[in-house]
């Protein structure tokens, strides 16, 4: 029995539907790609731009299709690459920097299109935004450099004083005692630095999950300040708190204590003798679902210059390196605080007036979602 093949009109109708379906699929793929796609024809006229390319390059395609690519200002950084690709008929891969609407690092792949008859049919360009990758690489590189520098200083001190002792200074009891004390202090500094590095690594990788439970803030803050009492007494610094009783928050008590200890220790270290460090905690918010708690740790210390406020929570960032070293700081305390606050779904910001006061304000949800 012969198969039914349908009339020519029916076959054309089916083929037409398939063409439309293929075009629809291609359009859907292009519009949902995370990489930018730009195509120009053999005369260097713009024939195709997808949504991702518009977002990466920072311009709208409306009214630009059909225009000569060299006349388009938003794509001026691509002009030398396009010219090279068209002239040499070769694939090109490069990285470029785009500055509008914001700075982006973009990996560009240019692929010459060759038609069946061997004639050039234009260029296909694929744009891949690698800004976040390059930023992470830079952060990692800076982190390694900072760790190396921070480790190098105490190690050099320990080695230098040990060599001096071995060279004969050990025979002088007073000198030997002084040098051994310095070696001990530098080894303690190394221990703190390594401890903070391990702690920060655990927090950032979320290897230790939060153990959430109701926390009595009045009791927690009171006990934490009591634990910091000796450090404050050594500098004749007055500690005070203003926290409502029966003020509870759902949080990880150990992590919350760690936040408070870091902030109190900073306040005591950078406040001159006779100063004050105060902790306040109170509820804020418009309703039960929006209710939060603010914890403010303030001191009458030397303050932080305005230009340093935006970077104060960066790893190893120190306003005054010599001052931080003398205080025993590792440059990681505030970074740890910021990460712990973020883990609790909160925010932290700092206000400071040089020579007058500094206040760290933490806002945390009363109930974790």
C-alpha positions in Angstrom: 0.0 0.0 0.0 1.4 3.4 -0.9 2.1 5.8 2.0 0.0 9.0 2.1 2.4 11.9 1.5 -0.1 14.7 1.5 -0.5 17.5 -1.0 2.3 20.0 -1.9 0.4 22.7 0.0 0.2 20.6 3.1 3.9 19.7 3.0 4.8 23.4 2.6 2.6 24.3 5.6 4.3 21.7 7.7 7.8 22.9 6.6 6.7 26.5 7.3 5.6 25.5 10.9 9.0 23.8 11.4 10.9 26.8 10.2 8.9 29.0 12.6 9.5 26.5 15.5 13.2 26.4 14.8 13.4 30.2 14.7 11.5 30.4 18.0 13.9 27.9 19.6 16.9 29.8 18.3 15.5 33.1 19.6 14.7 31.6 23.0 18.3 30.1 23.2 19.9 33.4 22.3 17.8 35.5 24.6 18.4 33.2 27.6 22.1 32.8 27.2 24.3 34.2 29.9 27.0 35.0 27.4 26.7 37.9 25.0 26.3 37.1 21.3 27.0 39.7 18.6 27.1 39.0 14.8 28.2 41.3 12.0 28.0 40.6 8.3 30.8 40.7 5.7 30.3 44.5 5.4 30.8 44.9 9.2 27.1 45.8 9.7 25.5 44.8 13.0 22.9 42.0 12.3 22.3 40.3 15.7 22.7 41.2 19.4 21.2 39.2 22.2 20.1 40.5 25.6 23.2 39.4 27.5 25.4 41.3 25.1 23.4 44.5 25.7 23.8 44.0 29.5 27.5 43.4 29.2 28.3 46.2 26.7 25.9 48.6 28.4 23.8 49.7 25.4 20.4 49.1 23.9 20.1 47.4 20.5 17.0 49.5 19.5 17.8 51.3 16.3 21.4 50.0 16.0 20.8 46.9 13.9 22.0 47.4 10.3 24.5 50.1 11.3 28.2 49.8 10.7 29.9 48.4 13.8 32.8 50.9 13.5 30.3 53.7 13.9 29.0 52.4 17.2 30.7 54.1 20.1 29.7 51.5 22.8 31.7 48.9 20.8 34.8 51.0 20.1 37.1 48.8 22.2 36.2 45.9 19.9 37.1 47.7 16.7 40.8 46.7 16.6 39.9 43.0 17.3 37.1 43.0 14.6 39.5 44.5 12.0 42.2 41.9 12.8 39.7 39.1 12.6 38.3 40.3 9.3 41.7 40.9 7.8 43.4 37.7 8.9 40.3 35.5 8.9 41.5 34.0 12.2 39.8 33.2 15.5 40.8 35.7 18.2 40.5 35.4 22.0 41.2 38.4 24.2 40.2 40.2 27.4 38.9 43.8 27.3 37.8 46.3 29.9 34.4 48.0 29.5 33.7 51.0 31.7 30.0 51.8 31.1 27.7 51.5 32.9 30.2 50.1 35.2 33.7 48.6 35.0 33.6 45.0 33.6 36.3 42.6 32.5 35.0 40.7 29.4 36.5 37.7 27.6 35.9 38.1 23.9 36.0 35.4 21.3 35.8 36.4 17.6 35.0 33.6 15.2 35.1 34.3 11.4 32.1 32.9 9.6 33.0 31.2 6.3 30.2 30.4 3.8 30.0 27.1 1.8 31.7 28.7 -1.2 34.6 29.7 1.0 33.7 33.4 1.1 33.7 35.3 4.4 30.2 35.8 5.8 31.0 38.0 8.8 32.1 37.5 12.4 30.4 35.9 15.4 31.5 37.4 18.7 30.9 35.7 22.1 31.2 38.0 25.2 31.8 36.3 28.6 31.8 38.5 31.7 34.7 37.4 33.9 34.6 40.4 36.2 33.8 38.3 39.3 36.4 35.7 38.5 39.1 38.3 38.1 38.0 40.0 41.2 38.2 36.8 43.2 41.7 36.1 41.7 42.8 39.6 42.8 41.4 39.1 46.3 43.1 35.7 46.6 46.4 37.2 45.4 46.1 40.1 47.8 45.2 37.7 50.6 48.2 35.5 50.0 50.5 38.5 49.9 49.0 39.9 53.1 49.3 36.6 55.0 52.9 36.2 53.8 53.7 39.7 55.0 51.9 39.3 58.4 53.7 35.9 59.0 57.1 37.2 57.8 57.4 40.0 60.4 57.0 37.9 63.6 59.0 35.0 62.1 61.9 37.4 61.3 61.8 38.8 64.8 61.9 35.3 66.4 64.7 34.2 64.1 66.7 37.4 64.7 66.5 37.3 68.5 67.2 33.6 68.6 70.3 34.1 66.5 71.5 36.9 68.8 71.0 34.6 71.9 72.9 31.8 70.2 75.7 34.2 69.3 76.4 35.0 73.0 73.6 37.2 74.3 72.4 34.3 76.4 75.4 34.8 78.7 73.8 38.2 79.8 70.8 37.2 82.0 69.0 40.6 81.6 69.5 40.7 77.8 68.5 37.0 77.5 65.3 37.6 79.5 64.4 40.6 77.4 65.0 38.8 74.1 63.1 35.7 75.3 60.1 37.9 76.3 60.1 39.4 72.8 60.3 35.9 71.2 57.4 34.8 73.4 55.2 37.8 72.4 55.9 37.4 68.7 55.1 33.6 68.9 51.8 34.6 70.7 51.1 37.0 67.8 51.8 34.2 65.3 49.4 32.0 67.3 46.6 34.6 67.2 47.1 35.3 63.5 46.9 31.6 62.6 43.9 31.1 64.9 42.1 34.1 63.2 43.0 32.7 59.8 41.5 29.3 60.6 38.4 30.9 62.2 37.8 33.2 59.2 38.3 30.2 56.8 35.7 28.2 58.7 33.2 31.0 58.8 33.6 31.9 55.1 33.3 28.2 54.0 30.3 27.7 56.4 31.9 24.5 57.7 30.5 25.3 61.2 26.7 25.9 61.0 25.0 28.4 63.3 23.5 26.7 66.4 20.4 28.9 66.9 18.7 29.2 70.2 17.0 32.0 72.3 19.7 34.3 73.8 19.2 36.6 76.8 21.1 39.7 75.6 21.3 41.3 79.0 22.9 38.2 80.5 25.2 37.6 77.5 26.5 41.2 77.3 26.9 41.4 81.0 29.0 38.2 81.2 31.1 39.3 78.1 31.9 42.7 79.7 32.8 41.0 82.9 35.3 38.8 81.0 36.8 41.9 79.4 37.1 43.6 82.8 40.8 42.9 83.4 41.8 44.2 80.0 39.8 47.4 80.6 41.1 47.8 84.2 44.7 47.7 83.0 44.1 50.9 81.0 41.7 52.4 83.6 38.9 52.3 81.0 35.3 52.3 82.3 32.9 49.7 80.9 29.2 50.3 80.9 26.1 48.7 79.4 22.5 49.8 78.8 20.5 46.7 77.9 16.8 46.0 78.7 16.2 42.9 80.8 14.2 40.1 79.1 15.5 41.2 75.7 15.9 38.0 73.8 17.1 37.2 70.2 17.4 34.0 68.2 21.1 33.5 67.5 24.2 31.4 68.0 25.3 32.5 71.5 29.0 31.6 71.0 29.2 33.5 67.7 27.4 36.5 69.2 29.8 36.5 72.1 32.7 36.4 69.6 31.3 39.5 67.9 31.0 41.3 71.2 34.5 40.3 72.3 36.1 41.5 69.1 34.3 44.8 69.2 35.0 45.4 72.9 38.6 44.4 72.5 39.0 46.9 69.7 37.4 49.6 71.7 39.6 49.0 74.7 42.8 48.7 72.6 42.3 52.0 70.7 40.9 54.0 73.6 43.4 56.1 75.7 43.7 55.5 79.4 40.7 56.9 81.4 38.3 56.5 78.5 35.0 54.7 78.2 33.5 51.8 76.3 29.7 51.3 76.3 27.4 48.7 74.9 23.7 49.4 74.3 21.0 47.0 73.0 17.4 47.8 72.2 14.6 46.6 69.9 13.7 48.5 66.7 11.2 47.9 64.0 7.6 48.8 62.9 5.9 45.5 63.7 6.3 41.9 64.9 7.5 40.6 61.5 10.0 43.5 61.1 11.2 43.6 64.7 15.0 43.7 65.1 17.6 44.4 67.7 20.3 47.0 67.5 23.5 46.5 69.4 25.8 49.5 69.6 29.4 49.3 70.9 30.9 52.8 71.3 34.1 54.1 72.7 35.9 57.4 73.4 38.9 56.3 71.5 41.2 57.8 68.8 38.6 57.3 66.1 38.9 56.2 62.4 39.5 58.7 59.6 36.6 59.1 57.2 38.5 57.8 54.2 39.1 54.5 56.0 35.5 53.8 57.2 34.5 52.0 53.9 37.4 49.6 54.1 37.5 48.9 57.8 35.9 45.4 57.5 38.4 44.2 54.8 40.8 41.4 55.7 44.1 42.7 57.0 43.1 46.4 56.5 44.7 48.5 59.2 44.2 52.2 59.7 47.6 52.5 61.3 49.8 49.5 60.9 52.2 50.5 63.6 49.4 51.1 66.1 47.7 47.7 65.2 51.0 45.9 65.7 51.6 47.4 69.1 48.0 46.5 70.1 48.5 42.9 69.1 45.9 43.1 66.4 45.9 40.7 63.4 43.8 42.8 61.1 41.2 40.0 60.9 38.9 40.8 63.9 36.5 43.1 62.1 36.4 40.9 59.0 35.3 38.0 61.3 32.7 40.2 62.9 31.3 41.3 59.5 31.0 37.7 58.4 29.3 36.5 61.6 26.8 39.4 61.4 26.1 38.4 57.8 25.5 34.8 58.8 22.9 36.0 61.2 21.1 37.9 58.4 22.1 41.3 60.0 24.0 44.4 59.1 26.8 46.4 60.6 28.1 49.9 60.0 30.5 52.2 61.8 30.5 55.9 62.6 33.5 57.7 63.9 34.8 61.2 64.7 38.6 61.2 64.9 39.8 62.0 68.5 36.2 61.8 69.8 34.4 58.5 69.5 33.7 55.4 67.4 30.4 53.5 67.3 29.7 50.1 65.7 26.0 49.5 65.2 24.8 46.0 64.6 21.2 45.3 63.5 20.0 41.7 63.8 16.6 40.1 63.3 15.0 38.9 66.5 13.8 35.7 64.8 15.8 33.9 62.2 14.0 32.9 59.0 
